[in-house]
Amino acid sequence: MADPMRIRAQAKGNDAVVRVLMSHEMETGQRKDSSGKVIPAWHITDVTATHNGKPVLKAEWGPAVAKNPFMQFTVKGAKAGDKIAVSWKDNRGDTRTDEATVS
């Protein structure tokens, strides 16, 4: 399983700013290793986020996203103590879900 995501969710007025650092290699499938063989594609394809269990974000990514991607978004109506969960799925079928509490 992949390393945990680093999620920080901070209340700002009536909203929360959520910052997420995902640990993932994000191979495009176009690079070659030292012996000249193509490194197979391995990248995040779907990202979702929920606020207290309700969906607030859905994104579809491709191979052009950088290694260990960073994402930031704002959740309207979030307050301190609310739960923000972020999930991803990659093209190999691996998944990861982590959660943070708005502070």
N, C-alpha and C positions, 0 to 999 in steps of 0.2 A: 504494500500500500504506500502511497505517496506521503511525503512529509505534510504535517498540518499547515493549513493556511494561516497567515498572520492577519487577523481581522481587528481593526480598531473602528469603533462606532462612537462618535461624540455628538452629543446634543448641541444644537446651535439654534436658539430660538424655538420655533415650532417644528423644526426639522432635525435630522441627524445626518452628519457627513460620515460616510462609510468608506474606509480605505482597506483594500485587500491585496496582500502579496501572496501569490500562488507559487508553490514549488513544483515546477514541471520542466522537462527538457525541451519540449516544443520543437522537435525535429521536422523540417519541411519535406523531407524525402528527396531533396535535390543535392544535398552535400555528399561528399565521398570520404571514406575513411583513408588511413595511410596506405592501404593496399589497393585503393582505387575502387572498392566496392561501394555502391550507393547505400547510404544509411537509410533504413526504412522510415517512412513518415510516422510520427508519433506526436500528436498535438491535441490540445483541448478543442472540442467541437461545440460544446454547449455549456453555458454558465447560467445559473438561476440564483435569485436571492429572494428571501421571504422576510417579512416583518411580522412578528408574532404569528407565524404560520400562513400568512396571506402573501401570495406572489407579488413582488414589486419590480422585478427585473428579469428579463430573459434575453440572452444574447447568443448568437451563433458565430463562432470563430472559425477561422481557417488556419492554414499553416504559416501565414505571414506574421503571426503574433510572436513577439520576442520570448526568449527563454525566461522562466520565472516571472510571468506577467504580473503587472500591477494594475489595479482597477480602482477607480474612485467614483462614487455616485452619492446622491442625496436622497434620503427617504423623507417625504413630507409627512408631518403628523407624528413623527417618532419622538419619544421622550425618554428620559433616563429610566433605566430598568427594563425597557423593551428588549426583545430578542431579535437579532438579525442573524439569519442563517444563509450561508453561501455554499452552493454545490457546483461541481463541474463534472463533466464526462468527457473522456477522450476517445479517439478513433480506434483504440484497442479495447474499449469497453470498460476501462478502469474508471472508478468514480471516487469522489471525495466530497464530504460535507463537513463543514465546521461552523461553529456558532459563536457569537459575541453578544455581550449585553451592552446596551447604549449607556454611556457614562456621562 
